[in-house]
Amino acid sequence: MSKKIRVGVLFGGQSGEHEVSLASARSVIEALEASGRYEVVPIGIARTGRWILHPKALAILSSRAEIRLGVDSQRAEIGPAAVPDEPTALVPDGERSSLVPLSGGAPERLDVVFPVLHGTKGEDGTVQGFLDLAGIPYVGCGVASSAVAMDKDLAKRLFRSAGLLVPDWILVRRTRWEREREGVLNEAERIGYPCFVKPANLGSSVGISKAKNRNELARAIDEAARYDVRILVEEAIVAREIEVSVLGNNDPEASLPGEVIPCNEFYDYNAKYIDGESELVIPALLSPEKTKEVRDSAIRAFRALDCAGMARVDFLLERTTDRLLLSEVNTIPGFTSISMYTKLWEASGLSYGALVDRLIELAFERHEERKGLLTSYRPPKQENGGA
């Protein structure tokens, strides 16, 4: 019998998307355990930043047997006194690595890591850099693509350079907002009303507001500034919301597109995770020509950011012109069995379990490709008679 692959599932984190991460992790762990091919090592990160290496890490970070997003969210994690203090080091060790509790506990040897950390300090390249330093394979994008995809301003600039249409926007820095509120409002109003205001580095629609006048715009910037020091004011497009899942490394594939019909005015946090009344239309009702354009554009966006493994690409299909505008790329999308990323692949013929298997294969594939790169300079050999 072949030896099981030890998969560290990394979840929780210091992010506004902490609860979403717990829900995704539960689904990933269940799929890995059902496969029989893997041995799961749950790795929880508390809101305080403490790591929890314990078989019941998910239960420790959850207030109930079943995670209920948005309900009594202050109790979504057990109080600090109940969370074990587990400072850790990830130690390279030949072909494998170990998470070693510095308090003296037994090391947890890992073959690959599956990060399910949504948002800051997880989806933004920080954890990816940590795993690269340890020399361990991991699912998903690398440092640069994770960081740029997470930064809505930088990502838009790259998308434009790749010839992809994006909604117009301006960037507001919180320090300037605190000093020059009226000047910032005057500048932001060139975008027009209504407009969206969002933190530059966050996902799951956390901190996003729609503003219809100057007072709402000021309140929206105040709200976004609670979550980030850089804020986007973006034009509102009257559009259908189309999403595509992308999978692969050097030869990425795009799923069938799906459409989100939000129950609220826009697809905010409540519409995604709490109200439960938003409708997902899979596949989206598009012409064959528009379906091809959406899938091709998703792969172009994936490649523009040098993504790897997985990403969900979100589009706005303008109702009056039928123009396709790129909204954003999510490098660690929601990963429950009812999340758009996984449902789109299911509709495209790839089950949840097979998708998890493929992502782990891609993690090893990318690691092997990069492992052969030189890490020190070696002058090229000169041919006989060369200068």
C-alpha positions as a Markdown table, in Angstrom:
| # | Residue | x | y | z |
|---|---|---|---|---|
| 1 | Met | 0.0 | 0.0 | 0.0 |
| 2 | Ser | 1.4 | 3.4 | -1.0 |
| 3 | Lys | 2.2 | 5.9 | 1.7 |
| 4 | Lys | -0.3 | 8.6 | 2.3 |
| 5 | Ile | 0.5 | 12.2 | 1.3 |
| 6 | Arg | 0.6 | 14.4 | 4.4 |
| 7 | Val | -1.3 | 17.6 | 3.6 |
| 8 | Gly | -1.2 | 20.6 | 5.9 |
| 9 | Val | -4.5 | 22.5 | 5.6 |
| 10 | Leu | -3.8 | 26.1 | 6.7 |
| 11 | Phe | -6.9 | 28.1 | 7.7 |
| 12 | Gly | -8.2 | 30.9 | 9.9 |
| 13 | Gly | -5.9 | 33.9 | 9.9 |
| 14 | Gln | -5.9 | 37.5 | 10.8 |
| 15 | Ser | -8.3 | 38.7 | 8.2 |
| 16 | Gly | -11.8 | 40.0 | 7.9 |
| 17 | Glu | -12.5 | 36.7 | 6.0 |
| 18 | His | -11.6 | 34.5 | 9.0 |
| 19 | Glu | -15.0 | 32.8 | 9.2 |
| 20 | Val | -15.1 | 32.2 | 5.4 |
| 21 | Ser | -11.7 | 30.5 | 5.7 |
| 22 | Leu | -13.0 | 28.1 | 8.4 |
| 23 | Ala | -16.0 | 27.1 | 6.2 |
| 24 | Ser | -13.7 | 26.5 | 3.2 |
| 25 | Ala | -11.2 | 24.5 | 5.4 |
| 26 | Arg | -14.0 | 22.2 | 6.7 |
| 27 | Ser | -14.9 | 21.2 | 3.1 |
| 28 | Val | -11.3 | 20.7 | 2.0 |
| 29 | Ile | -10.5 | 18.6 | 5.0 |
| 30 | Glu | -13.7 | 16.4 | 4.5 |
| 31 | Ala | -12.7 | 15.9 | 0.8 |
| 32 | Leu | -9.1 | 14.9 | 1.7 |
| 33 | Glu | -10.2 | 12.5 | 4.4 |
| 34 | Ala | -12.8 | 10.9 | 2.1 |
| 35 | Ser | -10.2 | 10.3 | -0.6 |
| 36 | Gly | -8.2 | 7.9 | 1.5 |
| 37 | Arg | -5.0 | 9.1 | -0.3 |
| 38 | Tyr | -4.1 | 11.7 | 2.3 |
| 39 | Glu | -3.3 | 12.2 | 5.9 |
| 40 | Val | -4.6 | 15.7 | 7.0 |
| 41 | Val | -2.6 | 17.9 | 9.3 |
| 42 | Pro | -5.0 | 20.8 | 10.3 |
| 43 | Ile | -3.1 | 24.1 | 11.0 |
| 44 | Gly | -5.2 | 26.8 | 12.5 |
| 45 | Ile | -4.2 | 30.5 | 12.8 |
| 46 | Ala | -6.1 | 32.4 | 15.5 |
| 47 | Arg | -7.1 | 36.0 | 15.1 |
| 48 | Thr | -4.3 | 36.9 | 17.4 |
| 49 | Gly | -1.8 | 35.3 | 14.9 |
| 50 | Arg | -1.1 | 32.3 | 17.1 |
| 51 | Trp | -0.7 | 28.9 | 15.3 |
| 52 | Ile | -2.7 | 25.9 | 16.5 |
| 53 | Leu | -1.1 | 22.5 | 15.7 |
| 54 | His | -3.8 | 20.2 | 17.0 |
| 55 | Pro | -6.1 | 17.6 | 15.5 |
| 56 | Lys | -9.0 | 19.7 | 16.7 |
| 57 | Ala | -7.7 | 23.0 | 15.4 |
| 58 | Leu | -10.8 | 23.6 | 13.3 |
| 59 | Ala | -13.0 | 23.0 | 16.3 |
| 60 | Ile | -10.9 | 25.2 | 18.5 |
| 61 | Leu | -11.4 | 28.1 | 16.1 |
| 62 | Ser | -15.1 | 27.4 | 15.7 |
| 63 | Ser | -17.8 | 28.3 | 18.2 |
| 64 | Arg | -20.2 | 25.7 | 17.0 |
| 65 | Ala | -20.1 | 22.2 | 15.4 |
| 66 | Glu | -21.3 | 23.8 | 12.2 |
| 67 | Ile | -20.0 | 27.2 | 11.2 |
| 68 | Arg | -22.7 | 29.8 | 10.8 |
| 69 | Leu | -21.2 | 32.9 | 9.1 |
| 70 | Gly | -22.3 | 36.3 | 10.4 |
| 71 | Val | -24.2 | 34.9 | 13.4 |
| 72 | Asp | -22.7 | 36.0 | 16.7 |
| 73 | Ser | -19.3 | 36.5 | 14.9 |
| 74 | Gln | -17.6 | 37.7 | 18.1 |
| 75 | Arg | -17.9 | 34.1 | 19.3 |
| 76 | Ala | -16.6 | 32.5 | 16.1 |
| 77 | Glu | -13.4 | 31.9 | 18.0 |
| 78 | Ile | -12.9 | 30.6 | 21.5 |
| 79 | Gly | -11.4 | 33.2 | 23.8 |
| 80 | Pro | -7.6 | 33.7 | 24.0 |
| 81 | Ala | -7.2 | 31.8 | 27.3 |
| 82 | Ala | -8.6 | 28.6 | 25.6 |
| 83 | Val | -6.3 | 28.8 | 22.5 |
| 84 | Pro | -3.0 | 27.1 | 23.0 |
| 85 | Asp | 0.1 | 29.3 | 22.5 |
| 86 | Glu | 1.9 | 27.5 | 19.7 |
| 87 | Pro | 4.8 | 29.6 | 18.2 |
| 88 | Thr | 6.1 | 27.5 | 15.4 |
| 89 | Ala | 8.9 | 27.2 | 12.8 |
| 90 | Leu | 8.6 | 25.5 | 9.4 |
| 91 | Val | 11.8 | 23.7 | 9.0 |
| 92 | Pro | 13.1 | 22.4 | 5.6 |
| 93 | Asp | 14.2 | 18.8 | 5.8 |
| 94 | Gly | 15.2 | 17.3 | 2.5 |
| 95 | Glu | 12.2 | 16.4 | 0.4 |
| 96 | Arg | 9.8 | 17.2 | 3.2 |
| 97 | Ser | 9.4 | 20.0 | 5.8 |
| 98 | Ser | 8.2 | 20.0 | 9.4 |
| 99 | Leu | 6.1 | 22.4 | 11.4 |
| 100 | Val | 7.9 | 22.4 | 14.8 |
| 101 | Pro | 6.2 | 23.9 | 17.9 |
| 102 | Leu | 8.9 | 25.9 | 19.6 |
| 103 | Ser | 7.4 | 24.9 | 22.9 |
| 104 | Gly | 9.0 | 21.5 | 22.4 |
| 105 | Gly | 6.1 | 19.5 | 21.0 |
| 106 | Ala | 6.4 | 16.8 | 18.3 |
| 107 | Pro | 7.1 | 18.1 | 14.8 |
| 108 | Glu | 4.4 | 17.7 | 12.1 |
| 109 | Arg | 6.0 | 16.5 | 8.9 |
| 110 | Leu | 4.4 | 17.8 | 5.7 |
| 111 | Asp | 4.5 | 16.9 | 2.0 |
| 112 | Val | 2.4 | 19.7 | 0.8 |
| 113 | Val | 0.4 | 22.6 | 2.2 |
| 114 | Phe | -3.1 | 23.6 | 1.1 |
| 115 | Pro | -3.6 | 27.2 | 2.2 |
| 116 | Val | -7.3 | 28.1 | 2.6 |
| 117 | Leu | -6.5 | 31.6 | 4.0 |
| 118 | His | -8.7 | 34.2 | 2.4 |
| 119 | Gly | -7.8 | 37.8 | 2.5 |
| 120 | Thr | -4.8 | 39.6 | 4.1 |
| 121 | Lys | -1.9 | 37.6 | 5.6 |
| 122 | Gly | -2.9 | 34.6 | 3.7 |
| 123 | Glu | -4.0 | 35.3 | 0.1 |
| 124 | Asp | -1.6 | 38.3 | -0.4 |
| 125 | Gly | 1.7 | 36.5 | -0.8 |
| 126 | Thr | 2.8 | 36.6 | 2.9 |
| 127 | Val | 2.2 | 32.9 | 3.6 |
| 128 | Gln | 3.3 | 31.9 | 0.1 |
| 129 | Gly | 6.7 | 33.6 | 0.8 |
| 130 | Phe | 6.9 | 31.7 | 4.1 |
| 131 | Leu | 6.3 | 28.4 | 2.4 |
| 132 | Asp | 8.8 | 29.2 | -0.4 |
| 133 | Leu | 11.5 | 29.9 | 2.2 |
| 134 | Ala | 10.7 | 26.5 | 3.8 |
| 135 | Gly | 11.0 | 24.8 | 0.4 |
| 136 | Ile | 7.6 | 23.1 | 0.6 |
| 137 | Pro | 5.1 | 22.6 | -2.2 |
| 138 | Tyr | 1.8 | 24.4 | -1.8 |
| 139 | Val | -1.5 | 24.8 | -3.6 |
| 140 | Gly | -2.1 | 27.9 | -5.6 |
| 141 | Cys | -0.4 | 31.1 | -6.7 |
| 142 | Gly | 3.1 | 32.2 | -5.8 |
| 143 | Val | 4.2 | 35.3 | -4.0 |
| 144 | Ala | 4.1 | 37.9 | -6.8 |
| 145 | Ser | 0.8 | 36.8 | -8.3 |
| 146 | Ser | -0.9 | 36.5 | -4.9 |
| 147 | Ala | 0.3 | 40.0 | -3.8 |
| 148 | Val | -0.7 | 41.7 | -7.0 |
| 149 | Ala | -4.1 | 40.0 | -7.4 |
| 150 | Met | -4.9 | 41.0 | -3.8 |
| 151 | Asp | -4.1 | 44.6 | -4.5 |
| 152 | Lys | -7.0 | 45.9 | -6.7 |
| 153 | Asp | -5.1 | 49.0 | -7.8 |
| 154 | Leu | -1.9 | 47.2 | -9.0 |
| 155 | Ala | -4.0 | 44.4 | -10.6 |
| 156 | Lys | -6.0 | 46.9 | -12.6 |
| 157 | Arg | -2.9 | 48.5 | -13.9 |
| 158 | Leu | -1.6 | 45.1 | -15.1 |
| 159 | Phe | -4.9 | 44.1 | -16.6 |
| 160 | Arg | -5.0 | 47.3 | -18.6 |
| 161 | Ser | -1.4 | 46.7 | -19.9 |
| 162 | Ala | -2.6 | 43.3 | -21.0 |
| 163 | Gly | -5.4 | 44.9 | -23.1 |
| 164 | Leu | -8.2 | 43.9 | -20.7 |
| 165 | Leu | -11.0 | 46.4 | -20.0 |
| 166 | Val | -11.5 | 47.4 | -16.4 |
| 167 | Pro | -13.9 | 49.9 | -14.7 |
| 168 | Asp | -12.4 | 53.4 | -14.2 |
| 169 | Trp | -11.1 | 54.1 | -10.7 |
| 170 | Ile | -9.0 | 56.4 | -8.5 |
| 171 | Leu | -6.8 | 55.4 | -5.5 |
| 172 | Val | -7.2 | 57.2 | -2.2 |
| 173 | Arg | -4.6 | 56.9 | 0.5 |
| 174 | Arg | -6.0 | 57.0 | 4.1 |
| 175 | Thr | -3.4 | 59.5 | 5.3 |
| 176 | Arg | -4.5 | 62.0 | 2.6 |
| 177 | Trp | -8.1 | 61.3 | 3.4 |
| 178 | Glu | -7.6 | 62.1 | 7.0 |
| 179 | Arg | -5.9 | 65.5 | 6.1 |
| 180 | Glu | -7.9 | 66.5 | 3.0 |
| 181 | Arg | -11.4 | 65.1 | 3.1 |
| 182 | Glu | -12.9 | 67.8 | 0.9 |
| 183 | Gly | -10.1 | 67.6 | -1.7 |
| 184 | Val | -10.4 | 63.9 | -1.9 |
| 185 | Leu | -14.1 | 64.0 | -2.3 |
| 186 | Asn | -13.8 | 66.5 | -5.1 |
| 187 | Glu | -11.3 | 64.3 | -6.9 |
| 188 | Ala | -13.3 | 61.1 | -6.3 |
| 189 | Glu | -16.5 | 62.6 | -7.6 |
| 190 | Arg | -15.0 | 62.7 | -11.1 |
| 191 | Ile | -15.8 | 59.0 | -11.2 |
| 192 | Gly | -19.5 | 59.9 | -10.9 |
| 193 | Tyr | -22.4 | 58.5 | -9.0 |
| 194 | Pro | -23.2 | 55.8 | -8.2 |
| 195 | Cys | -19.8 | 54.5 | -7.4 |
| 196 | Phe | -18.2 | 51.7 | -5.4 |
| 197 | Val | -15.8 | 52.2 | -2.6 |
| 198 | Lys | -13.6 | 49.3 | -1.5 |
| 199 | Pro | -10.4 | 48.5 | 0.4 |
| 200 | Ala | -7.5 | 47.9 | -2.0 |
| 201 | Asn | -6.5 | 44.7 | -0.3 |
| 202 | Leu | -9.4 | 42.6 | 0.9 |
| 203 | Gly | -11.9 | 40.1 | -0.5 |
| 204 | Ser | -15.4 | 38.6 | 0.2 |
| 205 | Ser | -16.8 | 42.1 | -0.3 |
| 206 | Val | -15.6 | 43.1 | 3.2 |
| 207 | Gly | -15.6 | 46.9 | 3.6 |
| 208 | Ile | -17.3 | 47.6 | 0.2 |
| 209 | Ser | -20.0 | 50.2 | -0.1 |
| 210 | Lys | -22.1 | 51.7 | -2.9 |
| 211 | Ala | -22.3 | 55.5 | -2.8 |
| 212 | Lys | -25.0 | 57.6 | -4.5 |
| 213 | Asn | -24.1 | 61.0 | -3.2 |
| 214 | Arg | -21.3 | 63.0 | -1.5 |
| 215 | Asn | -22.4 | 62.1 | 2.1 |
| 216 | Glu | -22.6 | 58.4 | 1.3 |
| 217 | Leu | -19.2 | 58.6 | -0.5 |
| 218 | Ala | -17.6 | 60.1 | 2.7 |
| 219 | Arg | -19.2 | 57.4 | 4.9 |
| 220 | Ala | -18.0 | 54.7 | 2.4 |
| 221 | Ile | -14.4 | 55.9 | 2.4 |
| 222 | Asp | -14.5 | 55.9 | 6.2 |
| 223 | Glu | -15.8 | 52.3 | 6.2 |
| 224 | Ala | -13.1 | 51.1 | 3.7 |
| 225 | Ala | -10.4 | 52.9 | 5.7 |
| 226 | Arg | -11.2 | 50.7 | 8.7 |
| 227 | Tyr | -9.8 | 47.8 | 6.7 |
| 228 | Asp | -6.9 | 49.2 | 4.6 |
| 229 | Val | -4.7 | 52.2 | 4.2 |
| 230 | Arg | -5.4 | 52.3 | 0.4 |
| 231 | Ile | -8.9 | 52.7 | -0.9 |
| 232 | Leu | -10.4 | 52.5 | -4.4 |
| 233 | Val | -13.3 | 54.6 | -5.6 |
| 234 | Glu | -14.6 | 52.8 | -8.7 |
| 235 | Glu | -17.2 | 53.5 | -11.3 |
| 236 | Ala | -20.4 | 51.5 | -10.9 |
| 237 | Ile | -21.2 | 49.5 | -14.1 |
| 238 | Val | -24.8 | 48.4 | -14.7 |
| 239 | Ala | -23.9 | 44.9 | -15.5 |
| 240 | Arg | -24.4 | 41.2 | -15.1 |
| 241 | Glu | -21.9 | 39.5 | -12.8 |
| 242 | Ile | -20.1 | 36.7 | -14.6 |
| 243 | Glu | -17.5 | 34.4 | -12.9 |
| 244 | Val | -15.1 | 31.8 | -14.3 |
| 245 | Ser | -12.9 | 29.3 | -12.5 |
| 246 | Val | -9.4 | 28.8 | -13.8 |
| 247 | Leu | -7.2 | 25.7 | -13.1 |
| 248 | Gly | -3.6 | 24.9 | -14.1 |
| 249 | Asn | -0.1 | 26.1 | -14.2 |
| 250 | Asn | 1.6 | 26.6 | -17.6 |
| 251 | Asp | -1.5 | 25.5 | -19.5 |
| 252 | Pro | -4.5 | 26.8 | -17.6 |
| 253 | Glu | -8.1 | 25.8 | -18.4 |
| 254 | Ala | -11.2 | 27.8 | -17.8 |
| 255 | Ser | -14.5 | 26.4 | -16.6 |
| 256 | Leu | -17.9 | 27.2 | -17.9 |
| 257 | Pro | -18.9 | 30.7 | -16.8 |
| 258 | Gly | -21.6 | 31.2 | -14.1 |
| 259 | Glu | -23.7 | 34.3 | -13.3 |
| 260 | Val | -24.4 | 35.7 | -9.8 |
| 261 | Ile | -27.8 | 37.3 | -9.3 |
| 262 | Pro | -27.4 | 39.0 | -5.9 |
| 263 | Cys | -30.3 | 39.3 | -3.6 |
| 264 | Asn | -29.1 | 42.7 | -2.4 |
| 265 | Glu | -28.3 | 45.8 | -4.4 |
| 266 | Phe | -24.8 | 44.3 | -5.1 |
| 267 | Tyr | -23.0 | 41.1 | -4.2 |
| 268 | Asp | -21.9 | 42.2 | -0.7 |
| 269 | Tyr | -20.8 | 40.1 | 2.3 |
| 270 | Asn | -24.4 | 39.5 | 3.5 |
| 271 | Ala | -25.5 | 38.4 | 0.0 |
| 272 | Lys | -22.6 | 36.0 | -0.3 |
| 273 | Tyr | -22.6 | 34.4 | 3.1 |
| 274 | Ile | -25.6 | 35.3 | 5.3 |
| 275 | Asp | -28.9 | 36.0 | 3.5 |
| 276 | Gly | -28.6 | 32.8 | 1.4 |
| 277 | Glu | -31.0 | 34.2 | -1.3 |
| 278 | Ser | -28.6 | 35.1 | -4.1 |
| 279 | Glu | -28.9 | 33.0 | -7.2 |
| 280 | Leu | -26.1 | 31.3 | -9.0 |
| 281 | Val | -26.9 | 30.5 | -12.6 |
| 282 | Ile | -24.6 | 27.7 | -13.9 |
| 283 | Pro | -23.8 | 27.8 | -16.7 |
| 284 | Ala | -24.5 | 31.5 | -17.4 |
| 285 | Leu | -27.0 | 32.2 | -20.2 |
| 286 | Leu | -24.6 | 33.5 | -22.7 |
| 287 | Ser | -24.2 | 33.1 | -26.5 |
| 288 | Pro | -21.5 | 30.7 | -27.6 |
| 289 | Glu | -19.4 | 33.7 | -28.8 |
| 290 | Lys | -19.7 | 35.5 | -25.5 |
| 291 | Thr | -19.0 | 32.3 | -23.5 |
| 292 | Lys | -15.7 | 31.9 | -25.5 |
| 293 | Glu | -14.8 | 35.5 | -25.0 |
| 294 | Val | -15.3 | 35.2 | -21.2 |
| 295 | Arg | -13.3 | 32.0 | -20.9 |
| 296 | Asp | -10.5 | 33.3 | -23.1 |
| 297 | Ser | -10.4 | 36.6 | -21.1 |
| 298 | Ala | -10.2 | 34.6 | -17.8 |
| 299 | Ile | -7.1 | 32.8 | -19.0 |
| 300 | Arg | -5.6 | 36.1 | -20.2 |
| 301 | Ala | -6.1 | 37.6 | -16.8 |
| 302 | Phe | -4.7 | 34.5 | -15.1 |
| 303 | Arg | -1.6 | 34.7 | -17.2 |
| 304 | Ala | -1.3 | 38.5 | -16.9 |
| 305 | Leu | -0.7 | 38.0 | -13.1 |
| 306 | Asp | 1.4 | 34.8 | -13.6 |
| 307 | Cys | -1.1 | 32.8 | -11.6 |
| 308 | Ala | -0.7 | 29.1 | -10.8 |
| 309 | Gly | -2.9 | 26.4 | -9.5 |
| 310 | Met | -6.2 | 28.1 | -9.2 |
| 311 | Ala | -8.1 | 31.4 | -9.4 |
| 312 | Arg | -11.6 | 32.7 | -9.8 |
| 313 | Val | -11.9 | 35.5 | -12.4 |
| 314 | Asp | -14.8 | 37.9 | -12.0 |
| 315 | Phe | -16.3 | 40.0 | -14.8 |
| 316 | Leu | -18.9 | 42.6 | -15.4 |
| 317 | Leu | -20.9 | 42.2 | -18.6 |
| 318 | Glu | -22.3 | 45.7 | -19.2 |
| 319 | Arg | -26.0 | 45.6 | -20.0 |
| 320 | Thr | -26.2 | 48.5 | -22.4 |
| 321 | Thr | -23.1 | 47.8 | -24.5 |
| 322 | Asp | -22.4 | 44.1 | -23.9 |
| 323 | Arg | -18.8 | 45.1 | -23.1 |
| 324 | Leu | -16.9 | 42.6 | -20.9 |
| 325 | Leu | -15.0 | 44.3 | -18.1 |
| 326 | Leu | -12.7 | 42.5 | -15.7 |
| 327 | Ser | -13.6 | 43.1 | -12.0 |
| 328 | Glu | -10.9 | 41.1 | -10.1 |
| 329 | Val | -9.0 | 37.8 | -9.8 |
| 330 | Asn | -9.3 | 35.8 | -6.5 |
| 331 | Thr | -6.3 | 33.5 | -6.0 |
| 332 | Ile | -7.9 | 31.7 | -3.0 |
| 333 | Pro | -11.6 | 31.8 | -3.7 |
| 334 | Gly | -14.2 | 30.4 | -1.4 |
| 335 | Phe | -13.8 | 26.6 | -1.4 |
| 336 | Thr | -16.9 | 25.1 | 0.1 |
| 337 | Ser | -18.9 | 22.6 | -1.9 |
| 338 | Ile | -21.4 | 25.4 | -2.7 |
| 339 | Ser | -18.9 | 28.0 | -3.6 |
| 340 | Met | -18.8 | 29.3 | -7.1 |
| 341 | Tyr | -15.3 | 28.1 | -7.8 |
| 342 | Thr | -16.1 | 24.5 | -7.0 |
| 343 | Lys | -19.6 | 24.5 | -8.5 |
| 344 | Leu | -18.3 | 25.9 | -11.8 |
| 345 | Trp | -15.8 | 23.0 | -12.1 |
| 346 | Glu | -18.5 | 20.5 | -11.1 |
| 347 | Ala | -20.7 | 21.8 | -13.9 |
| 348 | Ser | -17.6 | 21.5 | -16.2 |
| 349 | Gly | -17.2 | 17.8 | -15.3 |
| 350 | Leu | -14.7 | 17.9 | -12.4 |
| 351 | Ser | -16.1 | 16.8 | -9.0 |
| 352 | Tyr | -15.0 | 18.5 | -5.7 |
| 353 | Gly | -12.8 | 15.5 | -4.8 |
| 354 | Ala | -11.2 | 15.4 | -8.2 |
| 355 | Leu | -10.6 | 19.1 | -8.1 |
| 356 | Val | -8.8 | 18.8 | -4.7 |
| 357 | Asp | -6.6 | 16.0 | -6.2 |
| 358 | Arg | -5.8 | 18.1 | -9.2 |
| 359 | Leu | -4.8 | 21.1 | -7.2 |
| 360 | Ile | -2.4 | 19.0 | -5.1 |
| 361 | Glu | -0.9 | 17.5 | -8.3 |
| 362 | Leu | -0.4 | 21.0 | -9.6 |
| 363 | Ala | 1.3 | 22.1 | -6.4 |
| 364 | Phe | 3.9 | 19.3 | -6.7 |
| 365 | Glu | 4.3 | 20.0 | -10.5 |
| 366 | Arg | 5.1 | 23.7 | -9.9 |
| 367 | His | 7.4 | 22.8 | -7.0 |
| 368 | Glu | 9.4 | 20.4 | -9.2 |
| 369 | Glu | 9.7 | 22.9 | -12.0 |
| 370 | Arg | 11.1 | 25.5 | -9.7 |
| 371 | Lys | 13.3 | 23.2 | -7.7 |
| 372 | Gly | 15.7 | 22.8 | -10.6 |
| 373 | Leu | 16.5 | 26.5 | -10.8 |
| 374 | Leu | 19.9 | 27.7 | -9.8 |
| 375 | Thr | 20.2 | 29.6 | -6.5 |
| 376 | Ser | 23.7 | 30.9 | -7.0 |
| 377 | Tyr | 25.5 | 32.3 | -10.0 |
| 378 | Arg | 27.5 | 29.9 | -12.2 |
| 379 | Pro | 29.2 | 31.5 | -15.2 |
| 380 | Pro | 28.3 | 29.8 | -18.5 |
| 381 | Lys | 31.0 | 27.5 | -19.8 |
| 382 | Gln | 32.9 | 28.9 | -22.7 |
| 383 | Glu | 33.2 | 26.9 | -25.9 |
| 384 | Asn | 36.8 | 26.1 | -27.1 |
| 385 | Gly | 38.1 | 29.2 | -28.9 |
| 386 | Gly | 35.5 | 31.5 | -27.4 |
| 387 | Ala | 36.4 | 34.9 | -26.2 |
